[in-house]
Amino acid sequence: MTKVQMQEVFETYGHGEMYTRFQTPLYVTGLLDEVEEEQLEDFFDNIEISPHAFFDEFRFWFQYFSVTQRS
């Protein structure tokens, strides 16, 4: 997913400020590089994450959600 796509999804789900804070860690870790927009949208549809969450918390829940969707 591109940087612009990530930003749009975060903003659509009301997490624009979170994206601003996570922009660098998302780039450095490549967490969402190979992820489709729909998967991030599904995550936000199904997991309620605090707008004040730390990046490590977001990464944990996103990876947890991704693994559960594979089965």
CHARMM internal coordinates of N, CA and C (Angstrom, degrees):
IC EDIT
DIST 1 N 1 CA 1.4427
DIST 1 CA 1 C 1.5300
ANGL 1 N 1 CA 1 C 106.99
DIST 1 C 2 N 1.2882
ANGL 1 CA 1 C 2 N 115.70
DIHE 1 N 1 CA 1 C 2 N 141.25
DIST 2 N 2 CA 1.4636
ANGL 1 C 2 N 2 CA 120.39
DIHE 1 CA 1 C 2 N 2 CA -179.86
DIST 2 CA 2 C 1.5264
ANGL 2 N 2 CA 2 C 110.60
DIHE 1 C 2 N 2 CA 2 C -80.46
DIST 2 C 3 N 1.3031
ANGL 2 CA 2 C 3 N 115.15
DIHE 2 N 2 CA 2 C 3 N 164.91
DIST 3 N 3 CA 1.4658
ANGL 2 C 3 N 3 CA 122.58
DIHE 2 CA 2 C 3 N 3 CA 178.58
DIST 3 CA 3 C 1.5341
ANGL 3 N 3 CA 3 C 110.55
DIHE 2 C 3 N 3 CA 3 C -58.60
DIST 3 C 4 N 1.3176
ANGL 3 CA 3 C 4 N 116.52
DIHE 3 N 3 CA 3 C 4 N -42.81
DIST 4 N 4 CA 1.4683
ANGL 3 C 4 N 4 CA 121.31
DIHE 3 CA 3 C 4 N 4 CA -179.27
DIST 4 CA 4 C 1.5261
ANGL 4 N 4 CA 4 C 110.49
DIHE 3 C 4 N 4 CA 4 C -65.77
DIST 4 C 5 N 1.3301
ANGL 4 CA 4 C 5 N 117.08
DIHE 4 N 4 CA 4 C 5 N -41.85
DIST 5 N 5 CA 1.4653
ANGL 4 C 5 N 5 CA 120.88
DIHE 4 CA 4 C 5 N 5 CA 178.53
DIST 5 CA 5 C 1.5274
ANGL 5 N 5 CA 5 C 110.76
DIHE 4 C 5 N 5 CA 5 C -62.43
DIST 5 C 6 N 1.3487
ANGL 5 CA 5 C 6 N 115.96
DIHE 5 N 5 CA 5 C 6 N -44.44
DIST 6 N 6 CA 1.4743
ANGL 5 C 6 N 6 CA 120.09
DIHE 5 CA 5 C 6 N 6 CA 178.32
DIST 6 CA 6 C 1.5191
ANGL 6 N 6 CA 6 C 110.28
DIHE 5 C 6 N 6 CA 6 C -58.09
DIST 6 C 7 N 1.3174
ANGL 6 CA 6 C 7 N 116.22
DIHE 6 N 6 CA 6 C 7 N -48.71
DIST 7 N 7 CA 1.4591
ANGL 6 C 7 N 7 CA 120.89
DIHE 6 CA 6 C 7 N 7 CA -177.93
DIST 7 CA 7 C 1.5253
ANGL 7 N 7 CA 7 C 110.69
DIHE 6 C 7 N 7 CA 7 C -59.97
DIST 7 C 8 N 1.3194
ANGL 7 CA 7 C 8 N 117.22
DIHE 7 N 7 CA 7 C 8 N -43.10
DIST 8 N 8 CA 1.4675
ANGL 7 C 8 N 8 CA 120.96
DIHE 7 CA 7 C 8 N 8 CA -179.31
DIST 8 CA 8 C 1.5234
ANGL 8 N 8 CA 8 C 111.50
DIHE 7 C 8 N 8 CA 8 C -62.55
DIST 8 C 9 N 1.3324
ANGL 8 CA 8 C 9 N 117.48
DIHE 8 N 8 CA 8 C 9 N -42.83
DIST 9 N 9 CA 1.4644
ANGL 8 C 9 N 9 CA 120.06
DIHE 8 CA 8 C 9 N 9 CA 179.82
DIST 9 CA 9 C 1.5271
ANGL 9 N 9 CA 9 C 110.29
DIHE 8 C 9 N 9 CA 9 C -65.85
DIST 9 C 10 N 1.3205
ANGL 9 CA 9 C 10 N 117.27
DIHE 9 N 9 CA 9 C 10 N -47.37
DIST 10 N 10 CA 1.4638
ANGL 9 C 10 N 10 CA 120.05
DIHE 9 CA 9 C 10 N 10 CA 178.65
DIST 10 CA 10 C 1.5307
ANGL 10 N 10 CA 10 C 109.97
DIHE 9 C 10 N 10 CA 10 C -56.97
DIST 10 C 11 N 1.3222
ANGL 10 CA 10 C 11 N 117.63
DIHE 10 N 10 CA 10 C 11 N -45.87
DIST 11 N 11 CA 1.4645
ANGL 10 C 11 N 11 CA 121.08
DIHE 10 CA 10 C 11 N 11 CA -178.41
DIST 11 CA 11 C 1.5204
ANGL 11 N 11 CA 11 C 111.83
DIHE 10 C 11 N 11 CA 11 C -66.79
DIST 11 C 12 N 1.3153
ANGL 11 CA 11 C 12 N 117.61
DIHE 11 N 11 CA 11 C 12 N -39.33
DIST 12 N 12 CA 1.4629
ANGL 11 C 12 N 12 CA 121.74
DIHE 11 CA 11 C 12 N 12 CA 179.03
DIST 12 CA 12 C 1.5245
ANGL 12 N 12 CA 12 C 111.06
DIHE 11 C 12 N 12 CA 12 C -58.58
DIST 12 C 13 N 1.3313
ANGL 12 CA 12 C 13 N 116.27
DIHE 12 N 12 CA 12 C 13 N -36.89
DIST 13 N 13 CA 1.4667
ANGL 12 C 13 N 13 CA 121.17
DIHE 12 CA 12 C 13 N 13 CA -178.67
DIST 13 CA 13 C 1.5285
ANGL 13 N 13 CA 13 C 112.97
DIHE 12 C 13 N 13 CA 13 C -93.58
DIST 13 C 14 N 1.3258
ANGL 13 CA 13 C 14 N 116.64
DIHE 13 N 13 CA 13 C 14 N 13.44
DIST 14 N 14 CA 1.4584
ANGL 13 C 14 N 14 CA 121.26
DIHE 13 CA 13 C 14 N 14 CA 175.29
DIST 14 CA 14 C 1.5214
ANGL 14 N 14 CA 14 C 114.62
DIHE 13 C 14 N 14 CA 14 C 77.81
DIST 14 C 15 N 1.3361
ANGL 14 CA 14 C 15 N 116.10
DIHE 14 N 14 CA 14 C 15 N 21.96
DIST 15 N 15 CA 1.4628
ANGL 14 C 15 N 15 CA 120.33
DIHE 14 CA 14 C 15 N 15 CA -178.33
DIST 15 CA 15 C 1.5298
ANGL 15 N 15 CA 15 C 111.74
DIHE 14 C 15 N 15 CA 15 C -116.67
DIST 15 C 16 N 1.3179
ANGL 15 CA 15 C 16 N 116.65
DIHE 15 N 15 CA 15 C 16 N 35.76
DIST 16 N 16 CA 1.4611
ANGL 15 C 16 N 16 CA 121.07
DIHE 15 CA 15 C 16 N 16 CA -179.93
DIST 16 CA 16 C 1.5139
ANGL 16 N 16 CA 16 C 112.96
DIHE 15 C 16 N 16 CA 16 C -61.02
DIST 16 C 17 N 1.3382
ANGL 16 CA 16 C 17 N 116.56
DIHE 16 N 16 CA 16 C 17 N -40.55
DIST 17 N 17 CA 1.4631
ANGL 16 C 17 N 17 CA 120.84
DIHE 16 CA 16 C 17 N 17 CA 179.27
DIST 17 CA 17 C 1.5293
ANGL 17 N 17 CA 17 C 110.22
DIHE 16 C 17 N 17 CA 17 C -66.66
DIST 17 C 18 N 1.3242
ANGL 17 CA 17 C 18 N 115.88
DIHE 17 N 17 CA 17 C 18 N -37.98
DIST 18 N 18 CA 1.4572
ANGL 17 C 18 N 18 CA 120.46
DIHE 17 CA 17 C 18 N 18 CA 177.68
DIST 18 CA 18 C 1.5286
ANGL 18 N 18 CA 18 C 110.12
DIHE 17 C 18 N 18 CA 18 C -63.06
DIST 18 C 19 N 1.3200
ANGL 18 CA 18 C 19 N 116.51
DIHE 18 N 18 CA 18 C 19 N -41.83
DIST 19 N 19 CA 1.4598
ANGL 18 C 19 N 19 CA 119.59
DIHE 18 CA 18 C 19 N 19 CA 178.63
DIST 19 CA 19 C 1.5296
ANGL 19 N 19 CA 19 C 110.56
DIHE 18 C 19 N 19 CA 19 C -61.37
DIST 19 C 20 N 1.3143
ANGL 19 CA 19 C 20 N 116.84
DIHE 19 N 19 CA 19 C 20 N -41.03
DIST 20 N 20 CA 1.4615
ANGL 19 C 20 N 20 CA 120.77
DIHE 19 CA 19 C 20 N 20 CA 178.77
DIST 20 CA 20 C 1.5297
ANGL 20 N 20 CA 20 C 110.38
DIHE 19 C 20 N 20 CA 20 C -58.74
DIST 20 C 21 N 1.3295
ANGL 20 CA 20 C 21 N 117.00
DIHE 20 N 20 CA 20 C 21 N -43.22
DIST 21 N 21 CA 1.4630
ANGL 20 C 21 N 21 CA 120.61
DIHE 20 CA 20 C 21 N 21 CA 179.06
DIST 21 CA 21 C 1.5237
ANGL 21 N 21 CA 21 C 112.47
DIHE 20 C 21 N 21 CA 21 C -70.25
DIST 21 C 22 N 1.3422
ANGL 21 CA 21 C 22 N 116.90
DIHE 21 N 21 CA 21 C 22 N -32.71
DIST 22 N 22 CA 1.4641
ANGL 21 C 22 N 22 CA 121.44
DIHE 21 CA 21 C 22 N 22 CA -174.35
DIST 22 CA 22 C 1.5249
ANGL 22 N 22 CA 22 C 113.76
DIHE 21 C 22 N 22 CA 22 C -93.87
DIST 22 C 23 N 1.3010
ANGL 22 CA 22 C 23 N 118.07
DIHE 22 N 22 CA 22 C 23 N -3.19
DIST 23 N 23 CA 1.4595
ANGL 22 C 23 N 23 CA 122.15
DIHE 22 CA 22 C 23 N 23 CA -174.81
DIST 23 CA 23 C 1.5290
ANGL 23 N 23 CA 23 C 112.17
DIHE 22 C 23 N 23 CA 23 C -52.23
DIST 23 C 24 N 1.3024
ANGL 23 CA 23 C 24 N 117.96
DIHE 23 N 23 CA 23 C 24 N -51.55
DIST 24 N 24 CA 1.4694
ANGL 23 C 24 N 24 CA 121.03
DIHE 23 CA 23 C 24 N 24 CA -178.83
DIST 24 CA 24 C 1.5243
ANGL 24 N 24 CA 24 C 111.85
DIHE 23 C 24 N 24 CA 24 C -68.41
DIST 24 C 25 N 1.3554
ANGL 24 CA 24 C 25 N 119.97
DIHE 24 N 24 CA 24 C 25 N -49.17
DIST 25 N 25 CA 1.4610
ANGL 24 C 25 N 25 CA 118.23
DIHE 24 CA 24 C 25 N 25 CA 178.76
DIST 25 CA 25 C 1.5363
ANGL 25 N 25 CA 25 C 113.15
DIHE 24 C 25 N 25 CA 25 C -61.21
DIST 25 C 26 N 1.3274
ANGL 25 CA 25 C 26 N 117.79
DIHE 25 N 25 CA 25 C 26 N -33.66
DIST 26 N 26 CA 1.4604
ANGL 25 C 26 N 26 CA 120.02
DIHE 25 CA 25 C 26 N 26 CA 177.10
DIST 26 CA 26 C 1.5230
ANGL 26 N 26 CA 26 C 110.14
DIHE 25 C 26 N 26 CA 26 C -64.66
DIST 26 C 27 N 1.3109
ANGL 26 CA 26 C 27 N 116.82
DIHE 26 N 26 CA 26 C 27 N -40.14
DIST 27 N 27 CA 1.4639
ANGL 26 C 27 N 27 CA 121.25
DIHE 26 CA 26 C 27 N 27 CA 178.58
DIST 27 CA 27 C 1.5278
ANGL 27 N 27 CA 27 C 110.80
DIHE 26 C 27 N 27 CA 27 C -67.33
DIST 27 C 28 N 1.3309
ANGL 27 CA 27 C 28 N 116.70
DIHE 27 N 27 CA 27 C 28 N -47.18
DIST 28 N 28 CA 1.4701
ANGL 27 C 28 N 28 CA 121.39
DIHE 27 CA 27 C 28 N 28 CA -176.30
DIST 28 CA 28 C 1.5285
ANGL 28 N 28 CA 28 C 111.61
DIHE 27 C 28 N 28 CA 28 C -65.44
DIST 28 C 29 N 1.3319
ANGL 28 CA 28 C 29 N 117.44
DIHE 28 N 28 CA 28 C 29 N -43.90
DIST 29 N 29 CA 1.4646
ANGL 28 C 29 N 29 CA 120.71
DIHE 28 CA 28 C 29 N 29 CA -177.29
DIST 29 CA 29 C 1.5214
ANGL 29 N 29 CA 29 C 112.76
DIHE 28 C 29 N 29 CA 29 C -81.02
DIST 29 C 30 N 1.3303
ANGL 29 CA 29 C 30 N 117.27
DIHE 29 N 29 CA 29 C 30 N -24.54
DIST 30 N 30 CA 1.4636
ANGL 29 C 30 N 30 CA 120.03
DIHE 29 CA 29 C 30 N 30 CA -176.66
DIST 30 CA 30 C 1.5200
ANGL 30 N 30 CA 30 C 112.37
DIHE 29 C 30 N 30 CA 30 C 69.09
DIST 30 C 31 N 1.3284
ANGL 30 CA 30 C 31 N 116.91
DIHE 30 N 30 CA 30 C 31 N 20.58
DIST 31 N 31 CA 1.4612
ANGL 30 C 31 N 31 CA 122.09
DIHE 30 CA 30 C 31 N 31 CA -175.43
DIST 31 CA 31 C 1.5214
ANGL 31 N 31 CA 31 C 113.39
DIHE 30 C 31 N 31 CA 31 C -52.38
DIST 31 C 32 N 1.3155
ANGL 31 CA 31 C 32 N 117.04
DIHE 31 N 31 CA 31 C 32 N -40.37
DIST 32 N 32 CA 1.4698
ANGL 31 C 32 N 32 CA 120.12
DIHE 31 CA 31 C 32 N 32 CA -175.52
DIST 32 CA 32 C 1.5311
ANGL 32 N 32 CA 32 C 113.35
DIHE 31 C 32 N 32 CA 32 C -107.56
DIST 32 C 33 N 1.3212
ANGL 32 CA 32 C 33 N 117.17
DIHE 32 N 32 CA 32 C 33 N 9.71
DIST 33 N 33 CA 1.4664
ANGL 32 C 33 N 33 CA 120.66
DIHE 32 CA 32 C 33 N 33 CA -176.95
DIST 33 CA 33 C 1.5303
ANGL 33 N 33 CA 33 C 112.90
DIHE 32 C 33 N 33 CA 33 C -59.22
DIST 33 C 34 N 1.3165
ANGL 33 CA 33 C 34 N 116.85
DIHE 33 N 33 CA 33 C 34 N -42.76
DIST 34 N 34 CA 1.4689
ANGL 33 C 34 N 34 CA 121.51
DIHE 33 CA 33 C 34 N 34 CA -175.90
DIST 34 CA 34 C 1.5306
ANGL 34 N 34 CA 34 C 112.54
DIHE 33 C 34 N 34 CA 34 C -102.40
DIST 34 C 35 N 1.3159
ANGL 34 CA 34 C 35 N 116.66
DIHE 34 N 34 CA 34 C 35 N 17.59
DIST 35 N 35 CA 1.4654
ANGL 34 C 35 N 35 CA 122.37
DIHE 34 CA 34 C 35 N 35 CA -176.74
DIST 35 CA 35 C 1.5245
ANGL 35 N 35 CA 35 C 109.07
DIHE 34 C 35 N 35 CA 35 C -101.69
DIST 35 C 36 N 1.3193
ANGL 35 CA 35 C 36 N 115.98
DIHE 35 N 35 CA 35 C 36 N 140.29
DIST 36 N 36 CA 1.4666
ANGL 35 C 36 N 36 CA 121.01
DIHE 35 CA 35 C 36 N 36 CA 175.28
DIST 36 CA 36 C 1.5322
ANGL 36 N 36 CA 36 C 109.47
DIHE 35 C 36 N 36 CA 36 C -82.14
DIST 36 C 37 N 1.3098
ANGL 36 CA 36 C 37 N 115.74
DIHE 36 N 36 CA 36 C 37 N 152.85
DIST 37 N 37 CA 1.4715
ANGL 36 C 37 N 37 CA 120.85
DIHE 36 CA 36 C 37 N 37 CA 179.07
DIST 37 CA 37 C 1.5245
ANGL 37 N 37 CA 37 C 111.87
DIHE 36 C 37 N 37 CA 37 C -53.45
DIST 37 C 38 N 1.3327
ANGL 37 CA 37 C 38 N 115.99
DIHE 37 N 37 CA 37 C 38 N -40.58
DIST 38 N 38 CA 1.4596
ANGL 37 C 38 N 38 CA 120.94
DIHE 37 CA 37 C 38 N 38 CA -177.05
DIST 38 CA 38 C 1.5238
ANGL 38 N 38 CA 38 C 111.65
DIHE 37 C 38 N 38 CA 38 C -60.34
DIST 38 C 39 N 1.3282
ANGL 38 CA 38 C 39 N 117.53
DIHE 38 N 38 CA 38 C 39 N -35.43
DIST 39 N 39 CA 1.4536
ANGL 38 C 39 N 39 CA 120.29
DIHE 38 CA 38 C 39 N 39 CA -179.98
DIST 39 CA 39 C 1.5263
ANGL 39 N 39 CA 39 C 110.81
DIHE 38 C 39 N 39 CA 39 C -67.38
DIST 39 C 40 N 1.3186
ANGL 39 CA 39 C 40 N 117.76
DIHE 39 N 39 CA 39 C 40 N -41.20
DIST 40 N 40 CA 1.4665
ANGL 39 C 40 N 40 CA 120.63
DIHE 39 CA 39 C 40 N 40 CA 177.05
DIST 40 CA 40 C 1.5254
ANGL 40 N 40 CA 40 C 110.07
DIHE 39 C 40 N 40 CA 40 C -67.56
DIST 40 C 41 N 1.3265
ANGL 40 CA 40 C 41 N 117.38
DIHE 40 N 40 CA 40 C 41 N -38.20
DIST 41 N 41 CA 1.4670
ANGL 40 C 41 N 41 CA 120.71
DIHE 40 CA 40 C 41 N 41 CA 176.71
DIST 41 CA 41 C 1.5255
ANGL 41 N 41 CA 41 C 110.54
DIHE 40 C 41 N 41 CA 41 C -63.30
DIST 41 C 42 N 1.3459
ANGL 41 CA 41 C 42 N 117.24
DIHE 41 N 41 CA 41 C 42 N -43.43
DIST 42 N 42 CA 1.4669
ANGL 41 C 42 N 42 CA 120.90
DIHE 41 CA 41 C 42 N 42 CA 177.27
DIST 42 CA 42 C 1.5209
ANGL 42 N 42 CA 42 C 111.35
DIHE 41 C 42 N 42 CA 42 C -60.35
DIST 42 C 43 N 1.3329
ANGL 42 CA 42 C 43 N 115.71
DIHE 42 N 42 CA 42 C 43 N -39.79
DIST 43 N 43 CA 1.4575
ANGL 42 C 43 N 43 CA 120.29
DIHE 42 CA 42 C 43 N 43 CA 177.98
DIST 43 CA 43 C 1.5252
ANGL 43 N 43 CA 43 C 110.01
DIHE 42 C 43 N 43 CA 43 C -58.97
DIST 43 C 44 N 1.3291
ANGL 43 CA 43 C 44 N 117.41
DIHE 43 N 43 CA 43 C 44 N -51.12
DIST 44 N 44 CA 1.4614
ANGL 43 C 44 N 44 CA 120.51
DIHE 43 CA 43 C 44 N 44 CA -178.76
DIST 44 CA 44 C 1.5283
ANGL 44 N 44 CA 44 C 112.07
DIHE 43 C 44 N 44 CA 44 C -66.98
DIST 44 C 45 N 1.3456
ANGL 44 CA 44 C 45 N 117.52
DIHE 44 N 44 CA 44 C 45 N -28.56
DIST 45 N 45 CA 1.4619
ANGL 44 C 45 N 45 CA 120.70
DIHE 44 CA 44 C 45 N 45 CA 176.51
DIST 45 CA 45 C 1.5284
ANGL 45 N 45 CA 45 C 111.99
DIHE 44 C 45 N 45 CA 45 C -69.33
DIST 45 C 46 N 1.3376
ANGL 45 CA 45 C 46 N 116.89
DIHE 45 N 45 CA 45 C 46 N -30.34
DIST 46 N 46 CA 1.4633
ANGL 45 C 46 N 46 CA 120.79
DIHE 45 CA 45 C 46 N 46 CA -171.39
DIST 46 CA 46 C 1.5250
ANGL 46 N 46 CA 46 C 115.64
DIHE 45 C 46 N 46 CA 46 C -109.73
DIST 46 C 47 N 1.3039
ANGL 46 CA 46 C 47 N 117.67
DIHE 46 N 46 CA 46 C 47 N -21.23
DIST 47 N 47 CA 1.4630
ANGL 46 C 47 N 47 CA 120.90
DIHE 46 CA 46 C 47 N 47 CA -177.35
DIST 47 CA 47 C 1.5293
ANGL 47 N 47 CA 47 C 108.71
DIHE 46 C 47 N 47 CA 47 C -117.76
DIST 47 C 48 N 1.3146
ANGL 47 CA 47 C 48 N 115.21
DIHE 47 N 47 CA 47 C 48 N 127.19
DIST 48 N 48 CA 1.4591
ANGL 47 C 48 N 48 CA 119.62
DIHE 47 CA 47 C 48 N 48 CA 176.82
DIST 48 CA 48 C 1.5211
ANGL 48 N 48 CA 48 C 108.06
DIHE 47 C 48 N 48 CA 48 C -95.14
DIST 48 C 49 N 1.3057
ANGL 48 CA 48 C 49 N 115.74
DIHE 48 N 48 CA 48 C 49 N 115.35
DIST 49 N 49 CA 1.4597
ANGL 48 C 49 N 49 CA 120.77
DIHE 48 CA 48 C 49 N 49 CA -178.30
DIST 49 CA 49 C 1.5240
ANGL 49 N 49 CA 49 C 108.85
DIHE 48 C 49 N 49 CA 49 C -119.42
DIST 49 C 50 N 1.3112
ANGL 49 CA 49 C 50 N 114.82
DIHE 49 N 49 CA 49 C 50 N 137.50
DIST 50 N 50 CA 1.4609
ANGL 49 C 50 N 50 CA 120.24
DIHE 49 CA 49 C 50 N 50 CA -178.58
DIST 50 CA 50 C 1.5265
ANGL 50 N 50 CA 50 C 110.62
DIHE 49 C 50 N 50 CA 50 C -63.22
DIST 50 C 51 N 1.3137
ANGL 50 CA 50 C 51 N 117.60
DIHE 50 N 50 CA 50 C 51 N 138.58
DIST 51 N 51 CA 1.4623
ANGL 50 C 51 N 51 CA 119.83
DIHE 50 CA 50 C 51 N 51 CA 176.80
DIST 51 CA 51 C 1.5308
ANGL 51 N 51 CA 51 C 112.10
DIHE 50 C 51 N 51 CA 51 C -64.46
DIST 51 C 52 N 1.3268
ANGL 51 CA 51 C 52 N 116.75
DIHE 51 N 51 CA 51 C 52 N -12.90
DIST 52 N 52 CA 1.4611
ANGL 51 C 52 N 52 CA 121.43
DIHE 51 CA 51 C 52 N 52 CA -179.83
DIST 52 CA 52 C 1.5335
ANGL 52 N 52 CA 52 C 112.21
DIHE 51 C 52 N 52 CA 52 C -100.83
DIST 52 C 53 N 1.3289
ANGL 52 CA 52 C 53 N 116.30
DIHE 52 N 52 CA 52 C 53 N 9.14
DIST 53 N 53 CA 1.4691
ANGL 52 C 53 N 53 CA 120.61
DIHE 52 CA 52 C 53 N 53 CA -178.38
DIST 53 CA 53 C 1.5213
ANGL 53 N 53 CA 53 C 110.70
DIHE 52 C 53 N 53 CA 53 C -62.53
DIST 53 C 54 N 1.3172
ANGL 53 CA 53 C 54 N 114.64
DIHE 53 N 53 CA 53 C 54 N 150.32
DIST 54 N 54 CA 1.4577
ANGL 53 C 54 N 54 CA 120.84
DIHE 53 CA 53 C 54 N 54 CA 173.69
DIST 54 CA 54 C 1.5224
ANGL 54 N 54 CA 54 C 108.99
DIHE 53 C 54 N 54 CA 54 C -80.35
DIST 54 C 55 N 1.3221
ANGL 54 CA 54 C 55 N 116.75
DIHE 54 N 54 CA 54 C 55 N 160.06
DIST 55 N 55 CA 1.4618
ANGL 54 C 55 N 55 CA 120.48
DIHE 54 CA 54 C 55 N 55 CA -179.41
DIST 55 CA 55 C 1.5232
ANGL 55 N 55 CA 55 C 111.87
DIHE 54 C 55 N 55 CA 55 C -59.08
DIST 55 C 56 N 1.3277
ANGL 55 CA 55 C 56 N 117.68
DIHE 55 N 55 CA 55 C 56 N -41.78
DIST 56 N 56 CA 1.4648
ANGL 55 C 56 N 56 CA 120.23
DIHE 55 CA 55 C 56 N 56 CA -179.28
DIST 56 CA 56 C 1.5265
ANGL 56 N 56 CA 56 C 111.70
DIHE 55 C 56 N 56 CA 56 C -61.27
DIST 56 C 57 N 1.3139
ANGL 56 CA 56 C 57 N 116.86
DIHE 56 N 56 CA 56 C 57 N -35.81
DIST 57 N 57 CA 1.4656
ANGL 56 C 57 N 57 CA 120.82
DIHE 56 CA 56 C 57 N 57 CA 176.94
DIST 57 CA 57 C 1.5280
ANGL 57 N 57 CA 57 C 110.18
DIHE 56 C 57 N 57 CA 57 C -67.26
DIST 57 C 58 N 1.3326
ANGL 57 CA 57 C 58 N 116.95
DIHE 57 N 57 CA 57 C 58 N -45.15
DIST 58 N 58 CA 1.4586
ANGL 57 C 58 N 58 CA 120.85
DIHE 57 CA 57 C 58 N 58 CA 176.56
DIST 58 CA 58 C 1.5266
ANGL 58 N 58 CA 58 C 110.54
DIHE 57 C 58 N 58 CA 58 C -58.91
DIST 58 C 59 N 1.3286
ANGL 58 CA 58 C 59 N 116.83
DIHE 58 N 58 CA 58 C 59 N -46.80
DIST 59 N 59 CA 1.4651
ANGL 58 C 59 N 59 CA 121.21
DIHE 58 CA 58 C 59 N 59 CA -178.82
DIST 59 CA 59 C 1.5287
ANGL 59 N 59 CA 59 C 110.82
DIHE 58 C 59 N 59 CA 59 C -60.67
DIST 59 C 60 N 1.3372
ANGL 59 CA 59 C 60 N 116.79
DIHE 59 N 59 CA 59 C 60 N -44.72
DIST 60 N 60 CA 1.4591
ANGL 59 C 60 N 60 CA 120.44
DIHE 59 CA 59 C 60 N 60 CA 179.04
DIST 60 CA 60 C 1.5186
ANGL 60 N 60 CA 60 C 111.04
DIHE 59 C 60 N 60 CA 60 C -57.38
DIST 60 C 61 N 1.3272
ANGL 60 CA 60 C 61 N 117.30
DIHE 60 N 60 CA 60 C 61 N -51.91
DIST 61 N 61 CA 1.4645
ANGL 60 C 61 N 61 CA 120.83
DIHE 60 CA 60 C 61 N 61 CA -176.55
DIST 61 CA 61 C 1.5259
ANGL 61 N 61 CA 61 C 111.96
DIHE 60 C 61 N 61 CA 61 C -68.24
DIST 61 C 62 N 1.3298
ANGL 61 CA 61 C 62 N 116.92
DIHE 61 N 61 CA 61 C 62 N -35.57
DIST 62 N 62 CA 1.4623
ANGL 61 C 62 N 62 CA 118.71
DIHE 61 CA 61 C 62 N 62 CA 178.25
DIST 62 CA 62 C 1.5225
ANGL 62 N 62 CA 62 C 110.30
DIHE 61 C 62 N 62 CA 62 C -66.72
DIST 62 C 63 N 1.3265
ANGL 62 CA 62 C 63 N 117.28
DIHE 62 N 62 CA 62 C 63 N -43.95
DIST 63 N 63 CA 1.4658
ANGL 62 C 63 N 63 CA 120.10
DIHE 62 CA 62 C 63 N 63 CA 178.97
DIST 63 CA 63 C 1.5234
ANGL 63 N 63 CA 63 C 110.73
DIHE 62 C 63 N 63 CA 63 C -66.78
DIST 63 C 64 N 1.3049
ANGL 63 CA 63 C 64 N 117.83
DIHE 63 N 63 CA 63 C 64 N -40.05
DIST 64 N 64 CA 1.4706
ANGL 63 C 64 N 64 CA 121.95
DIHE 63 CA 63 C 64 N 64 CA 176.21
DIST 64 CA 64 C 1.5261
ANGL 64 N 64 CA 64 C 110.03
DIHE 63 C 64 N 64 CA 64 C -58.42
DIST 64 C 65 N 1.3242
ANGL 64 CA 64 C 65 N 116.03
DIHE 64 N 64 CA 64 C 65 N -49.10
DIST 65 N 65 CA 1.4607
ANGL 64 C 65 N 65 CA 121.25
DIHE 64 CA 64 C 65 N 65 CA -179.91
DIST 65 CA 65 C 1.5362
ANGL 65 N 65 CA 65 C 110.44
DIHE 64 C 65 N 65 CA 65 C -61.39
DIST 65 C 66 N 1.3142
ANGL 65 CA 65 C 66 N 117.18
DIHE 65 N 65 CA 65 C 66 N -42.57
DIST 66 N 66 CA 1.4695
ANGL 65 C 66 N 66 CA 121.54
DIHE 65 CA 65 C 66 N 66 CA -178.70
DIST 66 CA 66 C 1.5190
ANGL 66 N 66 CA 66 C 111.24
DIHE 65 C 66 N 66 CA 66 C -62.02
DIST 66 C 67 N 1.3211
ANGL 66 CA 66 C 67 N 116.78
DIHE 66 N 66 CA 66 C 67 N -42.15
DIST 67 N 67 CA 1.4727
ANGL 66 C 67 N 67 CA 121.07
DIHE 66 CA 66 C 67 N 67 CA 179.43
DIST 67 CA 67 C 1.5186
ANGL 67 N 67 CA 67 C 110.65
DIHE 66 C 67 N 67 CA 67 C -65.45
DIST 67 C 68 N 1.3171
ANGL 67 CA 67 C 68 N 117.48
DIHE 67 N 67 CA 67 C 68 N -40.87
DIST 68 N 68 CA 1.4644
ANGL 67 C 68 N 68 CA 119.95
DIHE 67 CA 67 C 68 N 68 CA -178.66
DIST 68 CA 68 C 1.5223
ANGL 68 N 68 CA 68 C 112.19
DIHE 67 C 68 N 68 CA 68 C -68.52
DIST 68 C 69 N 1.3122
ANGL 68 CA 68 C 69 N 117.22
DIHE 68 N 68 CA 68 C 69 N -23.78
DIST 69 N 69 CA 1.4687
ANGL 68 C 69 N 69 CA 121.07
DIHE 68 CA 68 C 69 N 69 CA 179.93
DIST 69 CA 69 C 1.5241
ANGL 69 N 69 CA 69 C 112.69
DIHE 68 C 69 N 69 CA 69 C -80.18
DIST 69 C 70 N 1.3132
ANGL 69 CA 69 C 70 N 117.84
DIHE 69 N 69 CA 69 C 70 N -16.65
DIST 70 N 70 CA 1.4658
ANGL 69 C 70 N 70 CA 121.60
DIHE 69 CA 69 C 70 N 70 CA -178.65
DIST 70 CA 70 C 1.5027
ANGL 70 N 70 CA 70 C 112.96
DIHE 69 C 70 N 70 CA 70 C -74.02
DIST 70 C 71 N 1.3376
ANGL 70 CA 70 C 71 N 117.90
DIHE 70 N 70 CA 70 C 71 N -26.14
DIST 71 N 71 CA 1.4622
ANGL 70 C 71 N 71 CA 119.80
DIHE 70 CA 70 C 71 N 71 CA -175.93
DIST 71 CA 71 C 1.5008
ANGL 71 N 71 CA 71 C 112.85
DIHE 70 C 71 N 71 CA 71 C -79.90
END
COOR INIT
IC SEED 1 N 1 CA 1 C
IC BUILD
